[in-house]
Amino acid sequence: MKIKYTLILLILFFLVSCSSSKYFEGTITYRFESNLYDENNEVNLNYSEYSKREFGQYFVEYHKRGNYFRDYKGEDSIGLDFQLYIKKKNIKYTKYNYNDTLYWENTTNLNGANNFKVLVKTRNDTLINNEKLNLLLTEYELPYKGKVFKMNEEYYYNEKLKINPNDYINYKKYFLYETFKKMESLPFLYIKKSASKSLSETLIEITQFIDKKEKKIDLKSILNRIKNKPLKEK
């Protein structure tokens, strides 16, 4: 099954192109790392190397009015290639390096996630790389393969990456809308911890801001990446 992505991306990037925006539009580069810690707080080095190969060590996000294209980088990346979210359709597409298929998922589904809580919300009390940042701590539970994981997430942010949270009102997965509603911004630093009582290890993922550029989206490049790809539900 194939679809005409030219029309979709015209909707995605040009539907509101004639109007100005007080919200961030452009590209953000993030550094990414994922590590697995045992009950003695020691790092699983095999997993760390696997993570570098699977995700790379940084990615670039292209944002416009709640739509985004996330491009994974790094010479050792053998897993994720890119992700595309289209607000108008509430669909996220994922492409891996090892095949030609676009895997799609409906982001309006919580997929069993529950018990979302805001634990802490503070203003301007954290300094990172000379940036004064707000802090949001959240928690929720996520069932996965017969186990229940407790997800603790830390977001550090300010108004330099300001967004309209209503652009994500239908993005229910991982409680993203609920989170953005509290922040009204994209994060400078994001730390996710996942653990289960039935497992002895804790996964910690750290995503940290490197750079931003308020520039036009390179539509032609994205079109070349996604055109004529077969589709499959994730």
C-alpha positions as YAML, in Angstrom:
chain: A
units: angstrom
residues:
- id: 1
  name: MET
  ca: [0.00, 0.00, 0.00]
- id: 2
  name: LYS
  ca: [1.35, 3.45, -0.91]
- id: 3
  name: ILE
  ca: [0.07, 6.99, -0.53]
- id: 4
  name: LYS
  ca: [0.85, 10.29, -2.22]
- id: 5
  name: TYR
  ca: [2.99, 12.06, 0.36]
- id: 6
  name: THR
  ca: [3.35, 15.22, -1.72]
- id: 7
  name: LEU
  ca: [-0.21, 16.25, -0.86]
- id: 8
  name: ILE
  ca: [0.22, 15.31, 2.79]
- id: 9
  name: LEU
  ca: [3.34, 17.40, 3.17]
- id: 10
  name: LEU
  ca: [1.77, 20.34, 1.38]
- id: 11
  name: ILE
  ca: [-0.92, 20.20, 4.06]
- id: 12
  name: LEU
  ca: [1.73, 19.71, 6.72]
- id: 13
  name: PHE
  ca: [4.04, 22.60, 5.90]
- id: 14
  name: PHE
  ca: [2.09, 25.09, 3.80]
- id: 15
  name: LEU
  ca: [-1.44, 25.08, 5.20]
- id: 16
  name: VAL
  ca: [-0.54, 27.92, 7.55]
- id: 17
  name: SER
  ca: [2.57, 29.24, 5.81]
- id: 18
  name: CYS
  ca: [0.98, 32.57, 4.96]
- id: 19
  name: SER
  ca: [0.46, 33.53, 8.60]
- id: 20
  name: SER
  ca: [3.10, 34.61, 11.11]
- id: 21
  name: SER
  ca: [3.60, 32.76, 14.37]
- id: 22
  name: LYS
  ca: [4.73, 33.75, 17.86]
- id: 23
  name: TYR
  ca: [5.67, 30.12, 18.46]
- id: 24
  name: PHE
  ca: [8.93, 28.41, 17.59]
- id: 25
  name: GLU
  ca: [9.23, 27.10, 14.03]
- id: 26
  name: GLY
  ca: [12.48, 25.73, 12.68]
- id: 27
  name: THR
  ca: [15.03, 23.08, 13.54]
- id: 28
  name: ILE
  ca: [16.39, 21.85, 16.86]
- id: 29
  name: THR
  ca: [19.39, 19.56, 17.31]
- id: 30
  name: TYR
  ca: [19.34, 17.27, 20.35]
- id: 31
  name: ARG
  ca: [22.00, 14.97, 21.79]
- id: 32
  name: PHE
  ca: [20.60, 11.60, 22.87]
- id: 33
  name: GLU
  ca: [21.83, 8.77, 25.08]
- id: 34
  name: SER
  ca: [20.15, 5.73, 26.58]
- id: 35
  name: ASN
  ca: [21.61, 3.60, 29.39]
- id: 36
  name: LEU
  ca: [20.45, 0.62, 31.43]
- id: 37
  name: TYR
  ca: [21.36, 0.53, 35.12]
- id: 38
  name: ASP
  ca: [21.26, -2.54, 37.36]
- id: 39
  name: GLU
  ca: [20.21, -2.62, 41.03]
- id: 40
  name: ASN
  ca: [23.76, -1.58, 42.02]
- id: 41
  name: ASN
  ca: [23.55, 1.46, 39.72]
- id: 42
  name: GLU
  ca: [26.11, 0.02, 37.32]
- id: 43
  name: VAL
  ca: [25.75, 0.66, 33.60]
- id: 44
  name: ASN
  ca: [25.07, -2.20, 31.19]
- id: 45
  name: LEU
  ca: [27.78, -1.42, 28.61]
- id: 46
  name: ASN
  ca: [26.40, -3.87, 26.06]
- id: 47
  name: TYR
  ca: [23.07, -2.04, 26.08]
- id: 48
  name: SER
  ca: [24.79, 1.35, 25.80]
- id: 49
  name: GLU
  ca: [26.60, 0.23, 22.64]
- id: 50
  name: TYR
  ca: [23.40, -1.27, 21.27]
- id: 51
  name: SER
  ca: [21.57, 2.03, 21.90]
- id: 52
  name: LYS
  ca: [24.20, 4.01, 19.98]
- id: 53
  name: ARG
  ca: [23.79, 1.68, 17.01]
- id: 54
  name: GLU
  ca: [19.98, 1.69, 17.23]
- id: 55
  name: PHE
  ca: [19.34, 5.42, 17.66]
- id: 56
  name: GLY
  ca: [22.60, 7.23, 16.89]
- id: 57
  name: GLN
  ca: [23.85, 9.87, 19.32]
- id: 58
  name: TYR
  ca: [21.88, 12.90, 18.18]
- id: 59
  name: PHE
  ca: [18.87, 13.86, 16.06]
- id: 60
  name: VAL
  ca: [17.45, 16.97, 14.35]
- id: 61
  name: GLU
  ca: [13.78, 17.95, 14.70]
- id: 62
  name: TYR
  ca: [11.97, 20.16, 12.16]
- id: 63
  name: HIS
  ca: [8.94, 21.85, 13.77]
- id: 64
  name: LYS
  ca: [6.01, 23.73, 12.26]
- id: 65
  name: ARG
  ca: [2.66, 24.28, 14.00]
- id: 66
  name: GLY
  ca: [2.54, 20.98, 15.86]
- id: 67
  name: ASN
  ca: [3.91, 18.92, 12.95]
- id: 68
  name: TYR
  ca: [7.44, 17.58, 13.17]
- id: 69
  name: PHE
  ca: [10.02, 15.58, 11.27]
- id: 70
  name: ARG
  ca: [12.72, 13.93, 13.44]
- id: 71
  name: ASP
  ca: [15.88, 12.92, 11.59]
- id: 72
  name: TYR
  ca: [18.21, 10.54, 13.45]
- id: 73
  name: LYS
  ca: [21.94, 11.04, 12.86]
- id: 74
  name: GLY
  ca: [25.21, 9.29, 13.59]
- id: 75
  name: GLU
  ca: [27.44, 7.03, 11.54]
- id: 76
  name: ASP
  ca: [26.70, 4.04, 13.77]
- id: 77
  name: SER
  ca: [22.92, 4.30, 13.57]
- id: 78
  name: ILE
  ca: [21.52, 1.02, 12.22]
- id: 79
  name: GLY
  ca: [18.02, 1.34, 13.66]
- id: 80
  name: LEU
  ca: [15.85, 4.46, 13.51]
- id: 81
  name: ASP
  ca: [16.09, 6.55, 10.36]
- id: 82
  name: PHE
  ca: [13.35, 9.18, 10.89]
- id: 83
  name: GLN
  ca: [9.89, 9.90, 12.33]
- id: 84
  name: LEU
  ca: [7.19, 12.15, 10.90]
- id: 85
  name: TYR
  ca: [4.14, 13.40, 12.82]
- id: 86
  name: ILE
  ca: [1.20, 14.91, 10.91]
- id: 87
  name: LYS
  ca: [-1.14, 16.84, 13.20]
- id: 88
  name: LYS
  ca: [-4.04, 16.94, 10.74]
- id: 89
  name: LYS
  ca: [-4.13, 13.12, 10.63]
- id: 90
  name: ASN
  ca: [-2.97, 12.40, 14.23]
- id: 91
  name: ILE
  ca: [-0.56, 9.88, 12.74]
- id: 92
  name: LYS
  ca: [3.13, 9.30, 13.46]
- id: 93
  name: TYR
  ca: [5.23, 7.51, 10.83]
- id: 94
  name: THR
  ca: [8.49, 5.73, 11.67]
- id: 95
  name: LYS
  ca: [11.15, 4.62, 9.21]
- id: 96
  name: TYR
  ca: [14.01, 2.25, 10.13]
- id: 97
  name: ASN
  ca: [17.32, 2.01, 8.29]
- id: 98
  name: TYR
  ca: [17.13, -1.72, 7.70]
- id: 99
  name: ASN
  ca: [14.00, -1.72, 5.49]
- id: 100
  name: ASP
  ca: [11.96, 0.54, 3.20]
- id: 101
  name: THR
  ca: [8.64, 0.51, 5.09]
- id: 102
  name: LEU
  ca: [6.92, 3.41, 6.85]
- id: 103
  name: TYR
  ca: [5.28, 2.16, 10.07]
- id: 104
  name: TRP
  ca: [2.31, 4.25, 11.17]
- id: 105
  name: GLU
  ca: [0.54, 4.61, 14.53]
- id: 106
  name: ASN
  ca: [-2.45, 6.60, 15.75]
- id: 107
  name: THR
  ca: [-1.30, 9.02, 18.46]
- id: 108
  name: THR
  ca: [-4.81, 9.49, 19.89]
- id: 109
  name: ASN
  ca: [-4.45, 6.14, 21.70]
- id: 110
  name: LEU
  ca: [-3.03, 5.95, 25.22]
- id: 111
  name: ASN
  ca: [-2.30, 2.24, 24.72]
- id: 112
  name: GLY
  ca: [-3.14, 1.47, 28.36]
- id: 113
  name: ALA
  ca: [-1.04, 4.24, 29.94]
- id: 114
  name: ASN
  ca: [-2.68, 5.57, 33.11]
- id: 115
  name: ASN
  ca: [-2.32, 7.40, 36.43]
- id: 116
  name: PHE
  ca: [-0.65, 10.52, 35.01]
- id: 117
  name: LYS
  ca: [0.53, 12.87, 37.76]
- id: 118
  name: VAL
  ca: [2.46, 16.13, 37.96]
- id: 119
  name: LEU
  ca: [4.88, 15.74, 40.86]
- id: 120
  name: VAL
  ca: [6.78, 19.03, 40.71]
- id: 121
  name: LYS
  ca: [6.53, 22.26, 38.72]
- id: 122
  name: THR
  ca: [8.93, 25.13, 39.43]
- id: 123
  name: ARG
  ca: [10.10, 28.29, 37.62]
- id: 124
  name: ASN
  ca: [13.61, 29.57, 36.87]
- id: 125
  name: ASP
  ca: [15.31, 27.55, 39.58]
- id: 126
  name: THR
  ca: [17.64, 25.51, 37.32]
- id: 127
  name: LEU
  ca: [20.68, 26.82, 35.44]
- id: 128
  name: ILE
  ca: [22.01, 24.70, 32.54]
- id: 129
  name: ASN
  ca: [24.56, 26.11, 30.07]
- id: 130
  name: ASN
  ca: [23.75, 29.64, 31.29]
- id: 131
  name: GLU
  ca: [20.03, 29.12, 30.59]
- id: 132
  name: LYS
  ca: [17.51, 29.69, 33.38]
- id: 133
  name: LEU
  ca: [15.03, 26.85, 33.07]
- id: 134
  name: ASN
  ca: [11.72, 25.78, 34.56]
- id: 135
  name: LEU
  ca: [11.27, 22.21, 35.78]
- id: 136
  name: LEU
  ca: [8.38, 19.80, 35.34]
- id: 137
  name: LEU
  ca: [8.39, 16.32, 36.89]
- id: 138
  name: THR
  ca: [5.69, 13.85, 35.85]
- id: 139
  name: GLU
  ca: [4.85, 10.22, 36.48]
- id: 140
  name: TYR
  ca: [2.58, 7.63, 34.88]
- id: 141
  name: GLU
  ca: [2.25, 3.87, 34.42]
- id: 142
  name: LEU
  ca: [2.70, 2.07, 31.10]
- id: 143
  name: PRO
  ca: [1.85, -1.62, 30.49]
- id: 144
  name: TYR
  ca: [4.22, -3.38, 28.09]
- id: 145
  name: LYS
  ca: [4.55, -7.09, 27.26]
- id: 146
  name: GLY
  ca: [2.77, -8.23, 30.41]
- id: 147
  name: LYS
  ca: [4.66, -5.91, 32.75]
- id: 148
  name: VAL
  ca: [3.79, -2.50, 34.18]
- id: 149
  name: PHE
  ca: [6.48, 0.18, 33.98]
- id: 150
  name: LYS
  ca: [6.55, 3.32, 36.09]
- id: 151
  name: MET
  ca: [7.61, 6.23, 33.90]
- id: 152
  name: ASN
  ca: [9.25, 9.21, 35.62]
- id: 153
  name: GLU
  ca: [9.98, 12.14, 33.32]
- id: 154
  name: GLU
  ca: [11.93, 15.37, 33.92]
- id: 155
  name: TYR
  ca: [11.53, 18.36, 31.59]
- id: 156
  name: TYR
  ca: [13.70, 21.49, 31.73]
- id: 157
  name: TYR
  ca: [12.40, 24.31, 29.56]
- id: 158
  name: ASN
  ca: [11.81, 28.05, 29.03]
- id: 159
  name: GLU
  ca: [10.00, 30.30, 26.55]
- id: 160
  name: LYS
  ca: [12.77, 30.29, 23.93]
- id: 161
  name: LEU
  ca: [11.21, 27.14, 22.44]
- id: 162
  name: LYS
  ca: [7.61, 28.24, 23.04]
- id: 163
  name: ILE
  ca: [4.83, 26.19, 21.43]
- id: 164
  name: ASN
  ca: [1.04, 26.22, 21.32]
- id: 165
  name: PRO
  ca: [0.02, 23.12, 23.33]
- id: 166
  name: ASN
  ca: [-3.33, 23.02, 21.53]
- id: 167
  name: ASP
  ca: [-1.43, 21.95, 18.42]
- id: 168
  name: TYR
  ca: [-0.97, 18.64, 20.24]
- id: 169
  name: ILE
  ca: [-4.46, 18.32, 21.73]
- id: 170
  name: ASN
  ca: [-5.02, 14.95, 20.01]
- id: 171
  name: TYR
  ca: [-1.54, 13.59, 20.77]
- id: 172
  name: LYS
  ca: [-2.59, 11.43, 23.71]
- id: 173
  name: LYS
  ca: [0.20, 8.86, 23.54]
- id: 174
  name: TYR
  ca: [2.65, 9.07, 26.47]
- id: 175
  name: PHE
  ca: [0.47, 11.93, 27.80]
- id: 176
  name: LEU
  ca: [2.28, 14.33, 25.47]
- id: 177
  name: TYR
  ca: [-0.58, 16.84, 25.31]
- id: 178
  name: GLU
  ca: [-0.97, 16.85, 29.10]
- id: 179
  name: THR
  ca: [2.77, 17.48, 29.41]
- id: 180
  name: PHE
  ca: [2.93, 20.24, 26.78]
- id: 181
  name: LYS
  ca: [-0.13, 21.88, 28.34]
- id: 182
  name: LYS
  ca: [1.91, 22.34, 31.52]
- id: 183
  name: MET
  ca: [5.09, 23.50, 29.76]
- id: 184
  name: GLU
  ca: [3.90, 25.43, 26.69]
- id: 185
  name: SER
  ca: [7.38, 24.78, 25.33]
- id: 186
  name: LEU
  ca: [9.66, 22.19, 23.83]
- id: 187
  name: PRO
  ca: [12.30, 20.96, 26.31]
- id: 188
  name: PHE
  ca: [15.94, 21.98, 26.54]
- id: 189
  name: LEU
  ca: [16.64, 18.85, 28.56]
- id: 190
  name: TYR
  ca: [14.44, 15.77, 28.91]
- id: 191
  name: ILE
  ca: [15.18, 12.77, 31.16]
- id: 192
  name: LYS
  ca: [13.00, 9.67, 31.08]
- id: 193
  name: LYS
  ca: [13.32, 6.86, 33.63]
- id: 194
  name: SER
  ca: [11.40, 3.60, 33.24]
- id: 195
  name: ALA
  ca: [11.39, 0.78, 35.77]
- id: 196
  name: SER
  ca: [9.25, -2.23, 36.67]
- id: 197
  name: LYS
  ca: [8.93, -4.07, 39.99]
- id: 198
  name: SER
  ca: [9.37, -7.33, 38.09]
- id: 199
  name: LEU
  ca: [12.73, -6.25, 36.63]
- id: 200
  name: SER
  ca: [15.98, -5.35, 38.38]
- id: 201
  name: GLU
  ca: [17.16, -2.79, 35.81]
- id: 202
  name: THR
  ca: [16.18, 0.85, 35.17]
- id: 203
  name: LEU
  ca: [16.32, 2.48, 31.75]
- id: 204
  name: ILE
  ca: [17.37, 6.15, 31.68]
- id: 205
  name: GLU
  ca: [17.17, 8.19, 28.47]
- id: 206
  name: ILE
  ca: [18.63, 11.70, 28.28]
- id: 207
  name: THR
  ca: [17.80, 14.12, 25.46]
- id: 208
  name: GLN
  ca: [19.67, 17.45, 25.59]
- id: 209
  name: PHE
  ca: [19.39, 20.59, 23.46]
- id: 210
  name: ILE
  ca: [22.44, 21.48, 21.35]
- id: 211
  name: ASP
  ca: [21.30, 24.14, 18.89]
- id: 212
  name: LYS
  ca: [18.27, 25.73, 17.22]
- id: 213
  name: LYS
  ca: [17.70, 27.54, 13.94]
- id: 214
  name: GLU
  ca: [14.57, 29.46, 13.05]
- id: 215
  name: LYS
  ca: [14.52, 28.67, 9.36]
- id: 216
  name: LYS
  ca: [12.27, 27.28, 6.66]
- id: 217
  name: ILE
  ca: [11.70, 23.55, 6.40]
- id: 218
  name: ASP
  ca: [13.64, 21.80, 3.63]
- id: 219
  name: LEU
  ca: [10.50, 20.31, 2.09]
- id: 220
  name: LYS
  ca: [12.23, 18.86, -0.98]
- id: 221
  name: SER
  ca: [14.66, 16.87, 1.16]
- id: 222
  name: ILE
  ca: [11.84, 15.40, 3.27]
- id: 223
  name: LEU
  ca: [9.81, 14.53, 0.17]
- id: 224
  name: ASN
  ca: [12.76, 12.60, -1.23]
- id: 225
  name: ARG
  ca: [13.07, 10.65, 2.02]
- id: 226
  name: ILE
  ca: [9.44, 9.52, 2.23]
- id: 227
  name: LYS
  ca: [8.08, 9.21, -1.29]
- id: 228
  name: ASN
  ca: [7.02, 5.80, -2.68]
- id: 229
  name: LYS
  ca: [7.39, 3.99, 0.64]
- id: 230
  name: PRO
  ca: [5.10, 1.06, 1.53]
- id: 231
  name: LEU
  ca: [2.94, 1.49, 4.67]
- id: 232
  name: LYS
  ca: [2.37, -0.86, 7.60]
- id: 233
  name: GLU
  ca: [0.59, -0.35, 10.92]
- id: 234
  name: LYS
  ca: [3.01, -0.42, 13.84]
...
